[in-house]
Amino acid sequence: MGARTGAEYLEGLRERPREVWIHGERVIGDITEHPAFKNVTRSLAALYDMQHDPELREEMTYVSPTTGERVGMSFLQPRSREDLARRRIMMKRWADYSGGMMGRSPDYLNAGLMAMAAAAEYFGRNNPANADHIRRYYEEVRERDLALTHTLITPQVNRSVGSARQADPYIVARVVKETDAGLVIRGARMLATLGPIADEIEVFPSTVLRGTEEDRPYTFAFAIPCDTPGLKFICRESFDIGRSHFDHPLGSRFEEMDAVVVFDDVLVPWERVFLYGDVELANGVFAETNAVVHMAHQVVVKNVAKAEFIFGIAALIADRIGIDQFQHVQEKLAEIIIDLEAMRAFLRASEADAAVDQWGLMTPAWGPLNAARNLFPRLYPRMIEIIQILGASGLMAIPTEADMRSPARAMIDRYLQGRNSDAYERVKLFRLAWDAALSSFGSRQVLYERFFFGDPVRMAGALYTSYNKEPYKERVQAFLDRVEQEEPARQ
């Protein structure tokens, strides 16, 4: 099959209905026509269509090593720095389409899966068959160009105790039993972004499992179709509230949706199980396979696109209302520029210092990517605050598309024009700024970036504990010793 078109992606969703609950109702019929999913599925379809644009074909796809069909570039297992650059160019093209607002475009999990497949031996340590399972799954997803979601987090019920010590041991998704056909899973996981409109879901281990026997039933990694019997998605309210692209330019296009995933005695075939029962291997799966590195590479590409987009909004606001000559405005715009250039520098350094890992992949340097993924959750809320400060009352004076077509248009044209634009263009810009900085969609983006890779405090702690501090401590100690030798302490 190879790289899909947008129409093929949409048809795949229609052919495989899944159990999705939203706004108190189960989605019945064609999910691609449901108001909560119609627009975002078409945005995803547009990404897939880019793969078939004659001018982008070489940039977006490559020739499959097994079928000779052209497949998505995000599946490429990089063997050189040039391969990393090819992947980055493709990922940037997709990220630019949404201004970085689609954090779970399919290339994100494609990056992790291709790394895990290269590290199939790691899964084979758990069970030799699992190595073949992950390799075959990677090839299936690549050749069918499937869209993946994933779920990692346990329900936020009682975080003071582990999964097995909850009031109900089946609150957190766990193995009920092993059968000849596979594992039976019962319980729930959070928080599957894109889940209701993905083709398949990866269910991978949390990285906080303790090495006790009671944790074994919660220790697994597998992937199944989203229409698997017993699999259910409970969605939050949609932030695409049915308004036009003029009124909600972001929310009406890129509302990815987040969902709680419920496993109601779901059968997972053994051939779809990649890891089971080994807590040590489960805790190390992302780091030891370098999946987290390749996923972070995609994320920093997205962060560059997002920072560029936010800077563009801020700069246009300053230009349209004539505040760009004020030093405090320039200082705030410069702050976003610094953020943007920092992300670009991290990305470039990660590729410049890339090296072949133990699994044979050219892997970006982890240090710059790790720093970037710790820094961006702190930078993004401030970028949005700057949009709020620069837009000020203008972010409230935002007539709707209906107003622009009403008898009030003459007043709007007179009183809401910009320094160098008519009222229509100025209002359109400020509605975009509002949707990025103040709407439910924009607020979700801030929360999303704060916790993209998990608890920022834990992430910082992991960075500190894993960082090689000894050379720097030794350097300072050598300096102190040298000072003493050059000028002995006075009696």
C-alpha positions as CSV (number, residue, x, y, z in Angstrom):
1,M,0.0,0.0,0.0
2,G,2.7,2.5,1.0
3,A,2.1,6.2,1.8
4,R,-1.6,6.9,2.1
5,T,-3.6,9.8,0.7
6,G,-5.9,11.8,2.9
7,A,-8.9,10.1,1.4
8,E,-7.5,6.7,2.3
9,Y,-7.0,7.8,5.9
10,L,-10.6,9.0,6.2
11,E,-11.9,5.8,4.5
12,G,-9.9,3.7,7.0
13,L,-11.7,5.4,9.9
14,R,-15.1,4.8,8.3
15,E,-14.3,1.2,7.7
16,R,-13.3,0.5,11.3
17,P,-15.8,2.2,13.7
18,R,-14.6,2.3,17.3
19,E,-16.3,2.9,20.6
20,V,-16.0,6.6,21.3
21,W,-18.0,8.6,23.9
22,I,-18.2,12.4,23.9
23,H,-20.6,14.9,25.3
24,G,-22.6,12.1,26.9
25,E,-23.2,10.2,23.8
26,R,-21.6,7.3,21.9
27,V,-20.5,8.3,18.4
28,I,-22.6,6.4,16.0
29,G,-21.9,6.2,12.3
30,D,-19.1,8.0,10.4
31,I,-16.7,9.5,12.9
32,T,-15.2,11.7,10.2
33,E,-18.5,13.5,10.0
34,H,-19.0,14.0,13.7
35,P,-18.8,17.7,14.7
36,A,-16.0,17.0,17.2
37,F,-13.8,15.2,14.7
38,K,-14.8,16.4,11.2
39,N,-12.3,19.2,11.0
40,V,-9.3,17.6,12.6
41,T,-9.6,14.5,10.5
42,R,-9.5,16.7,7.4
43,S,-6.4,18.4,8.8
44,L,-4.8,15.0,9.3
45,A,-5.9,14.0,5.8
46,A,-4.1,17.2,4.5
47,L,-0.9,15.9,6.0
48,Y,-1.2,12.6,4.3
49,D,-2.0,14.3,1.0
50,M,1.3,16.2,1.2
51,Q,3.0,12.8,0.6
52,H,1.5,12.7,-2.9
53,D,2.2,16.3,-3.9
54,P,4.6,16.0,-6.9
55,E,6.7,18.8,-5.6
56,L,7.0,17.3,-2.1
57,R,7.2,13.6,-3.0
58,E,11.0,13.2,-2.5
59,E,10.9,15.3,0.6
60,M,8.0,13.5,2.3
61,T,8.6,9.8,1.3
62,Y,11.3,7.3,0.5
63,V,11.4,3.8,-1.1
64,S,10.5,1.0,1.2
65,P,13.3,-1.6,1.6
66,T,10.8,-4.5,1.6
67,T,8.1,-3.6,-1.0
68,G,9.6,-0.9,-3.2
69,E,6.6,1.3,-2.5
70,R,7.1,4.9,-1.4
71,V,6.5,5.2,2.4
72,G,6.4,8.1,4.8
73,M,9.8,9.6,5.6
74,S,9.1,9.6,9.4
75,F,9.5,5.8,9.2
76,L,13.1,6.0,7.8
77,Q,15.7,4.4,10.1
78,P,18.5,6.9,9.8
79,R,22.0,5.6,9.1
80,S,23.7,9.0,8.5
81,R,23.4,12.7,9.5
82,E,21.9,13.2,6.0
83,D,19.1,10.8,6.9
84,L,18.4,12.8,10.1
85,A,18.2,16.0,8.0
86,R,15.8,14.3,5.6
87,R,13.5,13.2,8.5
88,R,13.7,16.7,10.0
89,I,12.7,18.4,6.8
90,M,9.7,16.2,6.4
91,M,8.6,16.6,10.1
92,K,9.0,20.4,9.8
93,R,6.8,20.5,6.8
94,W,4.0,18.7,8.7
95,A,4.6,20.9,11.8
96,D,4.4,24.1,9.8
97,Y,1.0,23.1,8.5
98,S,-0.6,23.6,11.9
99,G,1.9,26.1,13.3
100,G,3.1,23.4,15.7
101,M,-0.4,23.1,17.2
102,M,-0.8,19.4,16.4
103,G,1.6,17.8,18.9
104,R,0.5,14.3,18.0
105,S,0.8,14.3,14.3
106,P,1.6,10.7,13.2
107,D,5.4,11.3,12.8
108,Y,5.8,11.6,16.6
109,L,5.0,7.9,17.3
110,N,6.5,6.8,14.0
111,A,9.8,8.0,15.3
112,G,9.6,6.0,18.4
113,L,8.4,2.9,16.7
114,M,11.2,2.9,14.1
115,A,13.7,3.2,16.9
116,M,12.2,0.3,18.9
117,A,12.2,-1.9,15.8
118,A,15.9,-1.2,15.3
119,A,16.3,-2.2,19.0
120,A,14.2,-5.4,18.6
121,E,16.9,-7.4,20.5
122,Y,16.0,-5.4,23.6
123,F,12.4,-6.8,23.5
124,G,13.9,-10.2,22.7
125,R,15.5,-10.3,26.1
126,N,12.0,-10.6,27.5
127,N,10.9,-13.2,25.0
128,P,12.7,-14.1,21.8
129,A,9.4,-14.0,19.9
130,N,8.9,-10.3,21.0
131,A,11.8,-9.2,18.8
132,D,10.0,-10.5,15.8
133,H,6.7,-9.0,17.0
134,I,8.1,-5.4,17.2
135,R,9.9,-5.7,13.8
136,R,6.9,-7.0,12.0
137,Y,4.7,-4.4,13.7
138,Y,7.0,-1.6,12.5
139,E,6.9,-2.9,9.0
140,E,3.1,-3.2,9.1
141,V,2.6,0.3,10.3
142,R,5.1,1.6,7.8
143,E,3.7,-0.2,4.8
144,R,0.0,0.6,5.7
145,D,1.0,4.2,6.8
146,L,-1.1,3.9,10.0
147,A,-1.8,6.7,12.4
148,L,-0.9,5.8,16.0
149,T,-1.9,7.1,19.4
150,H,-0.5,5.9,22.7
151,T,-1.3,5.8,26.3
152,L,1.2,5.8,29.2
153,I,-0.3,7.4,32.2
154,T,-2.3,5.8,35.0
155,P,-5.7,7.3,36.1
156,Q,-5.3,10.2,38.5
157,V,-7.1,8.5,41.4
158,N,-4.7,8.1,44.3
159,R,-1.1,9.0,43.4
160,S,0.1,8.3,46.9
161,V,0.1,4.5,46.2
162,G,1.0,2.3,43.3
163,S,-1.3,0.7,40.8
164,A,-1.8,-2.4,42.8
165,R,-2.8,-0.6,45.9
166,Q,-5.6,1.4,44.5
167,A,-9.1,0.9,46.0
168,D,-9.8,-1.3,43.0
169,P,-6.9,-3.1,41.5
170,Y,-8.5,-2.8,38.1
171,I,-8.6,1.0,38.0
172,V,-5.3,0.9,36.3
173,A,-5.1,-1.2,33.1
174,R,-3.7,-4.7,34.0
175,V,-3.6,-8.2,32.9
176,V,-6.7,-10.2,34.0
177,K,-5.4,-13.5,32.6
178,E,-3.2,-15.1,30.0
179,T,-4.8,-17.3,27.4
180,D,-3.6,-19.3,24.4
181,A,-4.7,-16.4,22.2
182,G,-3.1,-13.6,24.2
183,L,-3.4,-11.3,27.2
184,V,-6.7,-10.1,28.5
185,I,-6.6,-6.5,29.8
186,R,-9.0,-4.7,32.1
187,G,-8.8,-1.1,33.5
188,A,-8.0,2.3,32.2
189,R,-5.1,4.5,31.0
190,M,-4.7,8.2,30.3
191,L,-4.4,10.2,28.1
192,A,-4.7,9.2,24.5
193,T,-4.3,12.3,22.4
194,L,-5.6,11.7,18.9
195,G,-7.0,8.4,20.2
196,P,-10.5,8.4,18.7
197,I,-9.2,9.2,15.2
198,A,-6.0,7.1,15.2
199,D,-5.8,3.7,13.5
200,E,-4.0,1.9,16.3
201,I,-3.0,2.5,19.9
202,E,0.3,1.7,21.5
203,V,0.0,0.8,25.2
204,F,3.5,1.0,26.7
205,P,4.8,0.8,30.2
206,S,4.9,3.6,32.7
207,T,8.5,4.4,33.8
208,V,7.6,4.4,37.5
209,L,7.0,0.7,38.0
210,R,8.5,-0.9,41.1
211,G,10.2,-4.2,40.9
212,T,7.6,-6.2,43.0
213,E,5.5,-9.1,42.1
214,E,2.3,-7.1,42.5
215,D,3.5,-4.8,39.6
216,R,3.9,-7.7,37.2
217,P,0.3,-7.6,35.9
218,Y,0.7,-3.9,35.0
219,T,3.9,-4.5,33.1
220,F,3.4,-4.8,29.4
221,A,3.9,-3.2,26.0
222,F,1.6,-3.9,23.1
223,A,-0.3,-2.3,20.2
224,I,-3.8,-3.0,18.9
225,P,-6.3,-1.5,16.5
226,C,-8.6,1.2,17.9
227,D,-11.6,-0.8,16.9
228,T,-10.6,-3.8,19.0
229,P,-13.7,-5.2,20.9
230,G,-13.8,-3.9,24.4
231,L,-11.6,-0.9,23.8
232,K,-13.4,2.4,24.6
233,F,-12.5,6.1,24.4
234,I,-14.0,8.6,26.8
235,C,-13.3,12.1,25.4
236,R,-13.2,15.5,27.1
237,E,-15.4,18.2,25.7
238,S,-14.4,19.3,22.2
239,F,-12.7,22.6,21.8
240,D,-13.9,22.7,18.2
241,I,-17.3,24.2,19.0
242,G,-18.6,24.4,15.5
243,R,-17.4,27.9,14.7
244,S,-15.9,29.0,11.4
245,H,-12.2,29.1,10.5
246,F,-12.5,32.9,10.8
247,D,-13.8,32.8,14.3
248,H,-11.7,29.9,15.6
249,P,-8.8,29.6,13.2
250,L,-6.9,27.0,15.3
251,G,-9.7,25.2,17.3
252,S,-11.7,24.6,14.1
253,R,-8.8,22.9,12.4
254,F,-6.4,21.3,14.9
255,E,-8.4,20.1,17.9
256,E,-6.7,16.7,18.4
257,M,-8.8,15.5,21.3
258,D,-7.6,13.7,24.4
259,A,-9.3,10.6,25.8
260,V,-9.3,8.2,28.7
261,V,-8.8,4.7,27.4
262,V,-10.9,1.9,29.0
263,F,-10.0,-1.7,28.5
264,D,-13.1,-3.9,29.1
265,D,-11.5,-7.3,29.0
266,V,-9.7,-6.6,25.8
267,L,-7.9,-9.5,24.1
268,V,-4.4,-8.6,23.0
269,P,-3.0,-11.3,20.6
270,W,0.4,-12.6,21.5
271,E,1.8,-11.4,18.2
272,R,1.0,-7.9,19.2
273,V,2.7,-8.2,22.6
274,F,6.2,-6.7,22.7
275,L,7.0,-7.0,26.4
276,Y,5.3,-8.6,29.4
277,G,6.1,-9.1,33.1
278,D,9.7,-7.8,33.3
279,V,9.6,-4.5,35.3
280,E,13.3,-3.7,34.7
281,L,13.0,-4.0,30.9
282,A,9.7,-2.1,31.0
283,N,11.2,0.8,32.9
284,G,14.1,1.1,30.5
285,V,12.3,0.6,27.2
286,F,12.3,4.2,26.0
287,A,15.8,5.1,27.1
288,E,17.5,1.8,26.2
289,T,16.1,1.7,22.7
290,N,16.7,5.4,22.2
291,A,13.0,5.8,21.2
292,V,12.8,8.8,23.5
293,V,15.7,10.4,21.7
294,H,14.1,10.1,18.2
295,M,10.7,11.2,19.6
296,A,12.4,14.2,21.2
297,H,14.0,15.0,17.9
298,Q,10.5,15.2,16.3
299,V,9.2,17.3,19.3
300,V,12.0,19.9,19.0
301,V,11.2,20.2,15.3
302,K,7.6,20.9,16.3
303,N,8.8,23.3,19.0
304,V,10.7,25.3,16.4
305,A,7.6,25.5,14.2
306,K,5.5,26.5,17.1
307,A,7.9,29.2,18.3
308,E,8.1,30.6,14.8
309,F,4.3,30.7,14.6
310,I,3.9,32.4,17.9
311,F,6.6,34.9,17.1
312,G,4.8,35.7,13.8
313,I,1.6,36.4,15.6
314,A,3.3,38.7,18.1
315,A,5.3,40.5,15.4
316,L,2.2,41.0,13.3
317,I,0.2,42.4,16.3
318,A,3.0,44.9,17.0
319,D,3.1,45.9,13.3
320,R,-0.7,46.2,12.8
321,I,-1.4,48.4,15.8
322,G,1.8,50.4,15.7
323,I,3.5,49.4,18.9
324,D,6.7,48.0,17.4
325,Q,8.7,51.2,18.1
326,F,8.3,50.9,21.9
327,Q,11.2,49.5,23.7
328,H,9.2,47.3,26.1
329,V,7.5,45.8,23.1
330,Q,10.8,45.2,21.3
331,E,12.1,43.6,24.5
332,K,9.2,41.1,24.6
333,L,9.5,40.3,20.9
334,A,13.2,39.8,21.4
335,E,12.4,37.3,24.2
336,I,10.5,35.1,21.8
337,I,13.3,35.5,19.3
338,I,15.7,34.2,21.9
339,D,13.4,31.2,22.6
340,L,13.1,30.4,19.0
341,E,16.8,30.6,18.3
342,A,17.5,28.5,21.4
343,M,15.2,25.7,20.0
344,R,16.9,26.0,16.6
345,A,20.3,25.7,18.3
346,F,19.3,22.6,20.3
347,L,18.0,21.0,17.2
348,R,21.1,21.7,15.1
349,A,23.5,20.6,17.9
350,S,21.6,17.3,18.3
351,E,22.1,16.6,14.6
352,A,25.7,17.9,14.4
353,D,26.7,15.7,17.4
354,A,24.7,12.7,16.3
355,A,26.4,9.2,16.5
356,V,25.5,5.7,15.6
357,D,24.0,3.9,18.6
358,Q,24.3,0.3,19.6
359,W,21.3,-0.6,17.4
360,G,22.9,0.8,14.3
361,L,20.9,4.0,14.0
362,M,22.3,7.4,13.6
363,T,20.9,9.0,16.7
364,P,20.8,12.7,17.6
365,A,22.8,13.8,20.6
366,W,20.6,13.4,23.7
367,G,22.0,16.4,25.7
368,P,20.7,19.2,23.5
369,L,17.3,17.5,23.1
370,N,17.0,16.7,26.8
371,A,17.7,20.3,27.6
372,A,15.2,21.5,24.9
373,R,12.4,19.2,26.2
374,N,13.0,20.5,29.8
375,L,13.1,24.2,28.7
376,F,10.2,24.5,26.3
377,P,7.5,23.8,28.9
378,R,8.8,26.8,30.7
379,L,9.1,29.0,27.6
380,Y,5.8,28.4,25.9
381,P,3.5,29.7,28.7
382,R,5.6,32.9,28.7
383,M,5.3,33.2,24.9
384,I,1.5,33.1,25.3
385,E,1.7,35.6,28.1
386,I,3.5,38.0,25.8
387,I,0.7,37.6,23.2
388,Q,-1.8,38.5,25.9
389,I,0.2,41.5,27.0
390,L,0.8,42.8,23.5
391,G,-2.8,42.2,22.3
392,A,-4.3,43.6,25.5
393,S,-7.8,44.9,25.0
394,G,-7.6,44.1,21.4
395,L,-8.0,40.4,22.3
396,M,-11.5,41.2,23.6
397,A,-12.5,43.5,20.7
398,I,-12.9,40.6,18.3
399,P,-16.1,40.7,16.3
400,T,-17.2,37.4,14.7
401,E,-17.5,36.4,11.1
402,A,-21.3,37.0,11.5
403,D,-20.6,40.6,12.6
404,M,-18.4,41.1,9.6
405,R,-21.4,40.2,7.4
406,S,-23.9,42.3,9.3
407,P,-25.0,46.0,9.2
408,A,-22.4,46.5,11.9
409,R,-19.7,46.1,9.3
410,A,-19.4,49.8,8.6
411,M,-18.7,50.6,12.2
412,I,-16.2,47.7,12.4
413,D,-14.4,49.0,9.3
414,R,-14.1,52.5,10.9
415,Y,-13.2,51.7,14.5
416,L,-11.2,48.4,14.3
417,Q,-8.8,49.1,11.4
418,G,-5.1,48.8,12.0
419,R,-2.2,51.1,11.3
420,N,-1.5,49.5,8.0
421,S,-4.5,47.1,7.5
422,D,-8.2,47.2,7.1
423,A,-10.5,46.1,9.8
424,Y,-11.1,42.7,8.3
425,E,-7.4,41.7,8.3
426,R,-6.8,43.2,11.8
427,V,-9.8,41.3,13.3
428,K,-8.8,38.1,11.6
429,L,-5.3,38.4,13.1
430,F,-6.6,39.2,16.6
431,R,-9.0,36.2,16.5
432,L,-6.0,34.0,15.7
433,A,-4.1,35.5,18.6
434,W,-7.1,35.0,20.9
435,D,-7.4,31.4,19.8
436,A,-3.7,30.8,20.5
437,A,-3.7,32.6,23.8
438,L,-7.1,32.8,25.5
439,S,-9.6,30.3,24.0
440,S,-10.2,26.8,25.4
441,F,-8.0,25.5,22.6
442,G,-5.2,27.9,23.4
443,S,-5.4,27.1,27.1
444,R,-5.2,23.4,26.4
445,Q,-2.1,24.1,24.3
446,V,-0.4,25.7,27.3
447,L,-1.3,22.8,29.6
448,Y,-0.2,20.3,26.9
449,E,3.2,21.9,26.6
450,R,3.7,22.1,30.4
451,F,3.3,18.3,30.6
452,F,4.3,17.1,27.2
453,F,6.9,14.6,28.4
454,G,5.5,14.3,31.9
455,D,5.9,16.0,35.3
456,P,8.5,18.8,34.7
457,V,9.8,18.4,38.2
458,R,10.5,14.7,37.7
459,M,12.0,15.5,34.3
460,A,14.4,18.0,35.9
461,G,15.3,15.5,38.5
462,A,16.0,12.9,35.9
463,L,18.1,15.3,34.0
464,Y,20.2,16.2,37.1
465,T,20.7,12.6,38.2
466,S,21.6,11.3,34.8
467,Y,23.9,14.2,33.9
468,N,27.7,13.6,34.2
469,K,28.6,16.1,36.8
470,E,32.0,14.7,37.7
471,P,34.2,16.6,35.1
472,Y,32.8,19.9,36.2
473,K,33.2,19.2,39.9
474,E,36.8,17.9,39.3
475,R,37.6,21.0,37.3
476,V,36.5,23.3,40.2
477,Q,38.3,21.2,42.7
478,A,41.5,21.3,40.6
479,F,41.2,25.1,40.5
480,L,40.8,25.3,44.3
481,D,43.9,23.0,44.7
482,R,45.9,25.1,42.2
483,V,45.0,28.3,44.1
484,E,46.3,26.8,47.3
485,Q,49.5,25.7,45.7
486,E,50.2,29.1,44.1
487,E,49.4,31.0,47.3
488,P,49.6,28.8,50.4
489,A,47.0,29.7,53.0
490,R,48.4,32.3,55.5
491,Q,48.9,31.1,59.0
